[in-house]
Amino acid sequence: MAKDRVISHLSCEKCRMRNYTQVVTRQRKLGDLKLSKYCSRCREHTLHKETK
């Protein structure tokens, strides 16, 4: 069951800091997810892109 899951990171578009992690299935294509999250380095809500 755990073999089909991988940890992906969400990194800020402005400063490229990896702020958040999430567990996703391997069948889903990485890099598609973009969310507006709070970045502690930028101190504002910015767009976060999914990275491996």
Backbone as CSV, one residue per row, in Angstrom:
resi,resn,N_x,N_y,N_z,CA_x,CA_y,CA_z,C_x,C_y,C_z
1,MET,0.807,-1.181,0.000,0.000,0.000,0.000,0.859,1.258,0.000
2,ALA,1.936,1.278,0.736,2.788,2.458,0.802,3.692,2.577,-0.415
3,LYS,3.795,1.532,-1.221,4.681,1.565,-2.380,4.142,2.461,-3.489
4,ASP,2.843,2.677,-3.515,2.277,3.504,-4.578,2.140,4.970,-4.174
5,ARG,2.776,5.375,-3.086,2.713,6.766,-2.614,4.112,7.379,-2.603
6,VAL,4.167,8.670,-2.854,5.432,9.400,-2.883,5.213,10.762,-2.204
7,ILE,6.256,11.290,-1.567,6.171,12.594,-0.914,6.519,13.673,-1.932
8,SER,5.648,14.651,-2.058,5.931,15.791,-2.929,5.962,17.052,-2.071
9,HIS,6.695,18.034,-2.527,6.866,19.288,-1.787,6.192,20.415,-2.545
10,LEU,5.722,21.406,-1.812,5.187,22.626,-2.412,6.189,23.742,-2.160
11,SER,6.682,24.344,-3.227,7.678,25.402,-3.087,7.104,26.720,-3.583
12,CYS,7.535,27.783,-2.937,7.063,29.132,-3.252,7.576,29.554,-4.633
13,GLU,6.730,30.233,-5.386,7.121,30.698,-6.719,8.090,31.879,-6.643
14,LYS,7.994,32.702,-5.603,8.869,33.886,-5.479,10.261,33.520,-4.996
15,CYS,10.338,32.891,-3.807,11.640,32.663,-3.179,12.138,31.222,-3.312
16,ARG,11.337,30.320,-3.859,11.694,28.914,-4.102,11.912,28.102,-2.822
17,MET,11.401,28.580,-1.690,11.535,27.854,-0.433,10.477,26.749,-0.372
18,ARG,10.896,25.550,0.034,9.966,24.431,0.183,9.292,24.535,1.544
19,ASN,8.014,24.896,1.553,7.295,25.152,2.789,6.416,23.993,3.233
20,TYR,5.800,23.299,2.316,4.799,22.288,2.643,5.137,20.955,1.979
21,THR,4.699,19.852,2.618,4.843,18.513,2.044,3.476,17.858,1.996
22,GLN,3.343,16.892,1.086,2.109,16.129,0.984,2.422,14.766,0.392
23,VAL,1.573,13.791,0.681,1.737,12.442,0.170,0.736,12.250,-0.950
24,VAL,1.228,11.873,-2.144,0.370,11.681,-3.309,0.646,10.315,-3.918
25,THR,-0.256,9.849,-4.774,-0.070,8.567,-5.447,0.895,8.731,-6.614
26,ARG,1.533,7.645,-6.993,2.508,7.683,-8.086,1.847,7.857,-9.448
27,GLN,0.583,7.456,-9.575,-0.081,7.529,-10.878,-0.357,8.967,-11.300
28,ARG,-0.463,9.881,-10.322,-0.728,11.274,-10.645,0.536,11.941,-11.148
29,LYS,0.407,12.774,-12.156,1.558,13.455,-12.734,2.014,14.584,-11.826
30,LEU,3.292,14.601,-11.430,3.827,15.630,-10.541,4.027,16.938,-11.290
31,GLY,3.899,18.032,-10.585,4.114,19.346,-11.174,2.851,20.035,-11.631
32,ASP,1.703,19.399,-11.519,0.457,19.990,-11.987,-0.214,20.868,-10.946
33,LEU,0.035,20.604,-9.673,-0.692,21.273,-8.607,-0.098,22.649,-8.306
34,LYS,-0.957,23.662,-8.255,-0.552,25.014,-7.871,-1.588,25.545,-6.899
35,LEU,-1.140,25.924,-5.694,-2.028,26.410,-4.652,-1.526,27.735,-4.107
36,SER,-2.445,28.531,-3.603,-2.085,29.770,-2.927,-1.932,29.458,-1.444
37,LYS,-0.697,29.531,-0.945,-0.389,29.214,0.447,0.420,30.351,1.056
38,TYR,0.529,30.333,2.384,1.305,31.348,3.094,2.777,30.959,3.105
39,CYS,3.645,31.883,2.729,5.092,31.681,2.760,5.659,32.470,3.929
40,SER,6.372,31.785,4.821,6.920,32.453,6.002,8.107,33.354,5.656
41,ARG,8.815,33.051,4.600,9.942,33.902,4.209,9.457,35.194,3.530
42,CYS,8.473,35.075,2.647,7.916,36.249,1.964,6.908,36.995,2.837
43,ARG,6.362,36.317,3.830,5.363,36.852,4.753,4.095,37.315,4.043
44,GLU,3.662,36.531,3.065,2.417,36.805,2.355,1.940,35.535,1.663
45,HIS,0.723,35.556,1.198,0.192,34.432,0.440,0.731,34.505,-0.983
46,THR,1.387,33.448,-1.419,1.938,33.387,-2.768,1.536,32.063,-3.406
47,LEU,1.759,31.954,-4.676,1.471,30.735,-5.406,2.561,29.706,-5.117
48,HIS,2.168,28.494,-4.737,3.102,27.407,-4.465,2.923,26.320,-5.506
49,LYS,4.025,25.861,-6.071,4.012,24.865,-7.123,4.537,23.546,-6.573
50,GLU,3.990,22.462,-7.077,4.389,21.137,-6.610,5.727,20.719,-7.230
51,THR,6.656,20.263,-6.395,7.936,19.733,-6.838,8.139,18.362,-6.220
52,LYS,9.123,17.645,-6.696,9.363,16.292,-6.203,10.247,16.280,-4.996
